[in-house]
Amino acid sequence: MITNRSKIFCLGAVLCGLAGNVVSAADTDIVVSPARRQEALEQAKKLLAIRTIAPVTVDPFHSEKFSEMVASLNHVPNTSAPTTAAVVTAPRSQRDILQAIAASLKPTGNFVLGGQQTLVFGQKRVKAGGFLTEYTLEIAAIERTSFTLRLNREEFTRPIK
């Protein structure tokens, strides 16, 4: 077992060995010439100099076709409506929110487990009465070809594709 005392002894031995090397190097009168010192200083200045980095013109995370597609989506065709007008949207109802969430859900399958229909979302399995934690959304019912979602008091039935 390694104790603190043995660690201190090992550290002391290493330090003594290093001190002996320093003393023996000092005895040999190795002094670097001024020309070599200046050379080392110039090299250090080059390594420590501030370099300007050119900005990346190509997005490393997306292909050029993706960037072109995004640019084409942002293109606003000439219309008679002013482009500076703010878009005002009415507050969405619970049903609108539920329909939007339901459209984005993509269950990967369903099966019967213990007599209960179960929906599969990747690794997650949800039975009727279970909740999807991403949305605090309840799976109210599951049928063979559809499932019903509940958000607060609003329900929406969606087919399983």
PEGIRA-V838086 format. One record per backbone hydrogen bond with DSSP energy under -1.0 kcal/mol. NH is the residue of the N-H (numbers start at 0). CO is the residue of the C=O. E is the energy in kcal/mol with one decimal. If there is no record, write none. Layout:
<<NH	CO	E> <NH	CO	E>>
This chain:
<<6	2	-1.8> <7	3	-2.4> <8	4	-2.1> <9	5	-2.3> <10	6	-2.5> <11	7	-2.4> <12	8	-2.3> <13	9	-2.2> <14	10	-2.4> <15	11	-2.4> <16	12	-2.0> <17	13	-2.3> <18	14	-2.5> <19	15	-2.1> <20	16	-1.7> <21	17	-2.1> <22	18	-2.3> <23	19	-2.3> <24	20	-2.0> <25	21	-2.0> <26	22	-1.4> <28	25	-1.0> <36	32	-2.3> <37	33	-2.5> <38	34	-1.9> <39	35	-2.4> <40	36	-2.3> <41	37	-2.3> <42	38	-2.1> <43	39	-2.2> <44	40	-2.4> <45	41	-2.0> <46	42	-2.1> <47	43	-2.1> <66	62	-2.0> <67	63	-2.4> <68	64	-2.3> <69	65	-2.5> <70	66	-2.3> <71	67	-2.2> <72	68	-1.7> <73	69	-1.6> <96	92	-2.3> <97	93	-2.6> <98	94	-2.6> <99	95	-2.3> <100	96	-2.4> <101	97	-2.7> <102	98	-2.1> <103	99	-1.1> <104	100	-1.1> <107	119	-2.5> <108	119	-1.2> <110	117	-2.1> <112	115	-3.0> <115	112	-1.2> <117	110	-2.8> <118	125	-2.9> <119	108	-3.1> <120	123	-3.3> <123	120	-2.1> <125	118	-2.6> <128	138	-4.3> <129	126	-2.4> <131	136	-3.4> <134	131	-1.1> <135	131	-1.2> <136	131	-1.8> <137	149	-2.6> <138	129	-2.9> <139	147	-2.1> <140	147	-1.2> <142	145	-3.3> <146	157	-2.6> <147	140	-3.1> <148	155	-3.3> <149	137	-2.8> <150	153	-2.6> <153	150	-2.2> <155	148	-2.2> <157	146	-3.1> <159	144	-2.8>>
